[in-house]
Amino acid sequence: MKKFSFSLILSLFAFTAFSQEIKETPFKSEIKEVTVFLSGAQVFETAKGQLAAGESLVLIKGLSPYLDEKSIQVKGLGNFTIQAVNRRMDYLTEVEVSEKVKNLEDQIKTIQSNQNRENRRMEVLKEKNELLNANKKLGGAQAGPTVAELKQAIEFYDSELMKIKNEELEITENMQKEMLEIAKLRNQINAMRESGNKSTSEIRIRVKTASAGSASFELNYLVANAGWYPKYDVRVKNVSSPLSLNYKAEVFQNTGVDWKNVKLRFSNGDPNQSGQIPELDKWELNYARLTSYTPKAQNFTAVSGKIIDAETGEAIPGASILVKGTTIGTASDFDGNYSLTLPANASSLLVSFIGYTPREVYINSPVLNVRMNVDIMELNEVVSVGNSLQGKVAGMDISNKERRLNSPQMSVEVASGIATSVIENQTTVEIEVAEPYSIKSNGEKTLVDLKAYDIPALYQYSAVPKLDNDAFLIAQVTDWSQYSLLQGESNLYFEDGFVGKSILDAAALQDTLNISMGRDRSIVIQREKNEEYSKKRSIGNNITETRGYEITVRNNKSQPITISVEDQIPVSVNSDISVETVQLSGGKLDPQTGKITWLLTIPAGQQQVIPLQYEVKYPKKEKVILD
């Protein structure tokens, strides 16, 4: 047994000695390009250095701790062979705390030093107050104080005690303000330290070369905790002018490594999304009482709230909030707050942040505060697995240059803004920004201008007075697929004023893209029930109810308008219930949906009245709801 142990020790010693013979050579690397996906980013780096003859272990240090090892691709340039590539966490190399954090800590120390002085002053005031109270007894045992002495003593105590109480109150209020300021500074420091993660990743490349010489590497990999959301500024000067659309990317990154003067590309792809085609399961139809039912989510137009740590209650800045099934999303701000305009039929939000368990939150309120639980498995995970890569160049290198050469480019006229180009790949579209950008790893949102278009548009007002008495200006854009737009939030500006937010629904299947430009208060609409035509009468075994409405549209603008007005009549789904129109006033009825549409042209300063009447017949023993 001893002989076996001795042999094992010799083997381990020989292996250790062999490992130590391989020289570790740190190479300096620099991030050149970043492709930002809707979730995650692909980082392209270059590294250069000198190799000694024989085997070497090239170290690329200071990389993001959120690097996905499976995504690492390495290309070597030089007379050497790559034998293996692996990634491991480096907990020994700490990222230095920035000067900004040091300044914040110094501010806290200054405030705390002042609080110490204030506490000592409070102790002095307390002793002074006790001393005054202990000397309230006036005069001796034989004779009391005179009236003048008593009056003078009362005035003295009143003056001194008031001074003490006022000073105590002033110090207390000031200390409360200081505590709030310290809390803000500490929250900011925590957020900055969270983004500047103490641990880093390193890529270890084992190479072999016959002779010493220079070498360079091109490597790329995926990182988490970064992404972008499409945002738009839509401006219309007047209904005779083209629509001005500024296409922007709201970028966030909390990868632990700053991107300094890098070339940015924005892709509509999501490498984290499964590429597997779904399969239909068997649809088993049964009685309703044996079938589970999921209630339809309420259709809110906007949602806002705060992302917080479930255990500590502290805000989580830089968390990703995405409307499920869309590209509409945002990142929480420094205080953990977020707000989103919602598309129609939005059902849930997907909330994620590195180190926390992702959550899907159903939209059942316009205010949703989300509590995130720490992902213990993710925090404790340390990956150090070597990938054996064969050949002169290890890994499958997808050169960005080659990708651009093999993909058709689409030329689009740019009205203004920075130079960008649209690259249409087989399954994704990328927008490449010509100017380099710097984005710090602090979770803050950065708006990057992508494109500016002047788009020909037709303008028409629309209204649904049964639901809302306001008129909405709709810009209609044809042939809009050439602009490579994604579904996203848009800020609306009409006649040089901000009029609200909307959704640019680039996921629509229609040939014409309808962009809502918000409400126009210069058009007044009223829908009233006409009691004269709203009656109920019984004939035989049936009841017939009639309903009459008057829709009034007034144009208070200085020019004529074209407006589409929509209303409806009920649609029967029972053979015993019949619905008949009495008066549609020229409206177009869709018998399948019951929707009625009027297209009106109203001169400036005039109004038009639309009468609507219909009747419903149903059995006397039943009831229907018409109002």
N, C-alpha and C positions, 0 to 999 in steps of 0.2 A: 504493500500500500504506500509505503514511504517512497519507494522507487518510482511509482506512478505519479505521486504528487510532485516529486523532484523533476520528473520529465515534463509535467504540465507547466511548472514554473519556468523551466528553461524555454518551453515553446512560447509562453506568453512574453517572456523577456525578449526572445528573438523577434516576435511580431512587433513589440513596442519599439525595439531598436530599428526594425525595418521601416516602421511608420515615421520614426523621427528622422530617418535619412532623407525623406521626401521634403524638400525645402518648400516652406510656405511663403508665397510671394504676393503681397497685397498689390492689386492694380487699382489705380484711380479710375472711377467711372463717372459718367455724366449723362443725365437724362436729356435726350434730344427731342423725342416726340412722345406724345400721349394721345391715344385714341380713347375718348370718353364714351362709354356705353350708357344706356339708360340706367343700368345698375352695374357698377364696376368700371375699371379702366385697364387698358393695355399699355404698358410702359415700355418704351424702346430706349435702351441705353447703349453707350459705347464705352469700352474700357481699353486702356493702352498700358504697356509696360515692357520690361525686359525679362526674358526667360534664360535660365542657365541650362547648360547641356544636361540631358538625362530627363528624369521625371521631376515634375514640379506640381505644386498645388496652388493654383491661382485663386486668390480670395477677392471677391467683390463684396465689400462691406458697406454697412450703413443703409441697407435697403429697407423697404417697408415691412413691418412685422405682419402685415395682412397679405403678404405675397402668397399666391396659390402655387404650390410646388408642382402640381401636375401640368401647369401651363408654361413652365420654363422652356424656352427655346434659345439655343446658343449656336452661334456661327463663328468659327475661328478663321482669322485671316493671317496666314504666315506658314512657315515650313515646320509644322508640328502636327501631332495627332491628339485629338481629344479622346481620353479613355473613359472618363466618367464625369457626371455632373450631379451634385446634390445640393440641397438647401438645408440650413439649420438656423435655429434662433441663436442670437448672440445677446446674452443677458449681461455680459461684462462691459460691453461698450455702451455707455450711457450718453444719451443726447443731452448736451449742455443746456441748462435753463437759459432762456433768452434774456437779453438785457431788459426787455419789457417786463418779464416776470420779476426780475430783481427789483426793478423800480416799484412795482406794485407791492412787493414784500417790504421795501423800505418805507412806503407810505403807511403800511399797517403798523410798522415799528414806531413811526413818528406819532401816529394816533394813540397807540398803546402807551407810549411814554407820556403823552399829554394826559391820558386817563389816570396814570399813576399819580401825577401831580394833582389832578382833580380829586382823587380818592383821599390823598393826604389832606387837602384843603377841607374836604367834608368831615374828616376826623377832627380837625381843628375847630370847625364850626360847631360840631357836636359837643366838644369839651367846653367851648365858650358858652354855649347854651346851658349846659349843666352848671357851669360856674355862676351864671346869672340867676338860675333857679335856686341855687344853694344860698344865695345872699339876698333873698327877698325879704327876710325879717328885718324890720326897721326899728331903730331906737333901742333903749335898754329896758331893764325889768321894771324900773321905777317910773319912767316917763316915756310916753309915746312921742312920735315925731310931730312937729308942728304941721299946720295945713300947708304952708309953703314948701316944707321939706317933703311932705307926702306928694304934693303936686309935681315937684321937681323929680322925685324918684319915679313916679308913674311915667312921666314924659321920657325919662332916660331909658327905662325898661322897654317902653313902647318903641322908641327909636332903634335901640340895639337889637331887640328881638325881630323887628321888621327887616332890618338889614340882614340878619342871619337867615331868615326864611326866604327872602328874595334871592339871596346868593345861592342857597341850597337848591331852590327851584331852577335857577339859571344853569347851575352845574348839572342837575339831573336831566334837563332837556337837552343840553349839549352832549352829555354822555349817551343819551338815546340815539341822537343823530350819528354820533361816532360809531356806535355799535352797528347801525344800519350800513354805514359806509364800509366798515370792516367786513361785514357779511357780503356786500357786493364785490369788494376786492378779492375776497377768498373764493367766491364763486367763479370770478373771472380767471383767477390763477388755476383753479381746479380744471376748468375747461381747457385752458392753454396747456396744462400738463397732461391732460387726457389726450389731446391731439398730438403732443410731442411725446409719444409713448417711450418709456425708458428702454425697452428692449427693441432690437432691430433684427433684421434678417441678413444673412450672408449667403451668397452662392459660391460654392467651392467647385472649381473646375480642375480635374486632374489631367495633366497633359504630359506628352513625351516628345522630346525633340533631340535630334542628333547633334546639333550645335547651338551654341548660345546666340541670341539675337532678339530683335524686337518682335512683339506680337500684339495683336489687337483682337478684340471680340465685339460682336454685335449680339446683344441678348434682349429678349423681350419676355414679358410675363404679365399675368393678370393680377390686379390688386382689388381688394374689396374696399368698402367704405368710401366710395366715390361714385359720381354719376351726374346726370344733367337732366333738365326738364325743358321742353320747348315753351317759350313765352313769346307773346306778341304785343306790339303796340299798333293799333289800327286807328288811323286818322282819316277823317273825311272833312274837307274844308266846306263843301256844300254839295248838293246833289247833282251839280253840273260838273264836278271835278272827279278825277280818278281816285281810287282808294289807295292810300299810302300805307304799306304794311312793313313794319320793321320786325324781322325775325331774329329772336335772341335765344341764347342758351343760358339757363340759370345753372351754373356749375357749383358743385360742392365737393370737397375732398378732405378727408380726415385720415389720410393714409399713414401719417407719421413722417412723411418726407415732403418738403416743399418742392413744387415744380417751378424752376427758375428759367425764364426765357426759353420755353419749349414750344415746339410747333404742335398746335392742337387740331384734332379732328373729332367731330361729333358724329357718332353712329347711332342709327335707330335700332341697332341690334341689341340683344341681351344675352351674353354668353352663359348666364346663370339659368336661363329658361330652357326647359327640356325641348330637344329637337325631335322627340319621338312622336309620331302621329298617334292620336288617341284612337281607342277602339270602342265601338258601341256595345254596351251590355244589353242583355235581354230585357225587353220592356214587358213587365208582367202587369196586366190590367186587372183590377179587382174592384169590388164595391167601394164606394167612397168611405164608408165607415171602417174599412180595413186598410185604408190608404193614408199614409202620413202626409201631412200638409204643411208646407213652409209658407208662412204669411209673407206677402209682398212688402218689401221695404218701402218706407215713406220716401217721397221724392222731394228731398231738400235741395235748395239751389246753392247753398254754401255751407261749409263746416269750418269750425275753428276750435282751438283748444291748446292744451299744453302736454308735452311729453316729459314724464318724470320717472325717476327711479322708484320702484315699488317699495324698496326697503328704507331708503334714506329720505325720500320725498324731494330730492334735489332735481333741478331741471337738467334735461339732457339736450345740449345743443348739437346740431348737425345730424339729428336723426332723420331718416328718409321716410316720407309719408307719401304713398302712392295710391291713387284710386284704382282699385282692382280692375284689370282688364283694359286699362287705358295707359296713355303716356302722360297723364295729368298728375303732377305731383309737386312736392316742394320739400325743403329741409327746415327743421326747427331752428329758430334763431338762438341767440346767446342765452335768452331766458327760457328756452324750451317751447316758445309759442310758435304756432303755425296757423295758417288760414288758407283755404282752398275754395275756389269756385267749382261746383260739381256739375258734371254733364247729366243729362236725363238718364234715369234708371240706374244711377250709381248705387251700389248696394253695400260696399264695404271698403275699408282702407287697409292697406298693407303697411305696417310700421316696422322698421328694422334699424338696428344700430349694432355695430361690432361690439361683442362682449355681452349682448343681451339676446334673449330668446325672441325671435320675430313674432309679431302678433297680427292677426286679422281681426279688425274691429268693425262690427256692423254699424252702419250709419242709421241710428235710431233717434238722433237728436242733432240740432244744428251746432251744439257745443259738445265736443268729445275730448275729454282729458284721458290720456292713455298712460297707464302704469306699466313699466317695463321691468321684467325680472332678469337678474343677472344669469347668464348662461354659464354654469359652473364647468360643464364639459369643455366649452370652447376656451375658457380662461386657463384651464389646466392642460390644454393640449399642447404638446411640444413635438414637432415633427422633425425627424432627422433621418430620412431614408434616402439612400443613394440610388440614383437611376443610372444603370449601366448603359452608356450610349456608344454605339460602334461607328467606325468609319472616320474619315478625315474630318468631317464636320458633324458634330453631334447634334441631334435633335432635328426636327423638320422645320426649316427656316422658311417663313412666309415673308419674303421681302416686300416692304411697302411699295418700293419702286416697281417690282414686278406686278404687284396687285393692281397698281394704277395703270400699267401698260396693258394689262389683260382685261380691263373693264372699260366699257363705253363711257365717255364723258358727255355731259349735257351742258351746253352753253346757255346761260340765262343772263339777260340784260340786268345790270345792277343800277338802281337809280342813284344810290349814295351809300356811304358807309365803307367799312374796310373791305379789302379784297378777299374774297373767298371763292372756292370752287366746289361744285357738287360732283361727287363720284358715285355712280350707280353701279354697285356690284350685283352679283347674281341674286342674292337674297337680302341685301341690306343697302342702305344709302348712307354715304358719309359726306359731311360738309367740312371742308378743310379751310382753316383760317391761315391766311398768308403771313400775318404779323405774329411774332412770338409773344407769348403771354406768360405771366408769372402768377401762380395761384398758391397761396400758402396753405399748409395743412392745419387749418384751425376750424374747419366745419362751417365757416362763414360762406354765405351765398355770393357768388360773383356773376354778374351779368356780362356776357360776351356777345357783342353784336355780330350776327352772322350774315344777314342779307337785308337789303332794303329794296322794296319793289314799289313801282307805281303801276297799279293794276287797273285796267279798264273794268268798270262795274256798272251795273244797272241798279237803280235805287227804287225801292218800293216800301211803302208803309204797310204794316200788318197789325191786326188787332183781333183779340178774342174777348169781347166785352162781357161774355158770361163769366169769365174768370178774372179779367183785369180790364179796367176802364182806360188804360193808357195805350197809346199807339207806339209801336216799335219800328224803328227804321231798319230795314233789311237791305244789305248790299249783296247783290247776286253776281258771282264771279264764275264765268265759264272757262273751260279749258284750264282748270286750276291744278291739274296733276303735274304740270311742268314745273311747279315751284317747290316740289319735294317737301311739303308741309307735314307736320305731325299734329295730332290732337293735343291742344294745350290751352292754357288760360290766356286771355287777351285783355289788355287795357284799352278802353274805348274813348276816343276823342272826337268830338263833333263840333264844328264851328268854333275851333280853338279852345274848347272846354272839355274837361274830363267828365264823362257821363256815366261811368261805371265799369264793371267787369263782365265778361261773357266767356263762352267757350267757343273756340274755333274748332269746329268738328271736322277735322281733316280725315276722320275715319268713316265719313259718310260715303254711301255708294252712289249717290246721285251725280249726274253730269254737271250740275250747277251747285257750287258751294254757296250756301247762305250764311252770311256773317251778320249777326245781330249787332247793331250799332247803338242799342239802348233806347230809352224812352224819349219821346218828343212831347213836351208839355204844351206845345203850341197847337196840338190837335186834341180837341175835347170830345170825349165819347161818353154816351150815357145809354144804358139798357134798362128799360122800365117795363114792368108787367102791365098790360092793358086789361083792367078789370072788366071792361065792357065785353071783351071777347073771351074772358076766362070764366067759364060756366060749367055746371055739372047737371046733367039731366038723366032721368031713368026712362028707358023705352023697352017694354017687355021684360025679358030676363037679362037685359044688358044695361050697362051704364055708359054714357058717352060724356067724356070730359073734353072741353076745348081750352086751349091756351093761346093767348095773344101777347106779343111783345112788340115794343117799338125801340129800334136802335137809332140813336141820333148821333151823327158824326159832324162836327163843326171844324172847319179849317181856319184857324186864326193866323196862319202864316201869310207872308206877302206874295207868295207864288202858289199856283195850283199844285195839288198833290194827287198821286194815285195811291189808293189804299185798298188792301185786301182785308175784308171783314169776314170772320168765321163764327158760325154758331152751329146749333145742332137740333135735331129732333130725335126722340127715342127710337130705338130699333127693337122690334118685337122678336123675342126668341120663343114665343108660345103661340100656338095656332089659335088659341081662344082670345088672343089680344091682337087688335089691329090698330095700325097707326096710319092716318091719312093727312096729307098736307092740304091746307085751305088756302094759304097765301104765302108765296115765297118771294114776291117782289123782284123777280128776275134772278134770284140766286140759283146757283148750280148745286143740285143735291147729289150726294153719293149714297145710293140706297144701301150699300154694304155697311157703311160706317154711320150714316145719318148726319154727316157733316154737310153744312150749307156754306157756300163761299160766294161773296159778292165782291166784284172788282169795280171800285168807284173812282171816278175822277171828279174832284171837288174844286171849284175855282177858289181863289183867295178870298177870305172873309165870308164865305158862304157855308151852308150846312145842308145835309141831306138826311131824310128820315126813311128808315127801312122797316115796314111792317112785316111781322112774321106770325103766322097762325097755323095751328094744326089741331087735330082731334084724335082722341084715343078711345076705343071701344073695348070693353071687357065685361065678363060675367058679373052679375049683380052680387053674387055671393063672395066675390074676391075683392081685393084691394090692390091698387097700384100706387106708386109714389111718383108724382110728377113734379113736385117742387122740392 
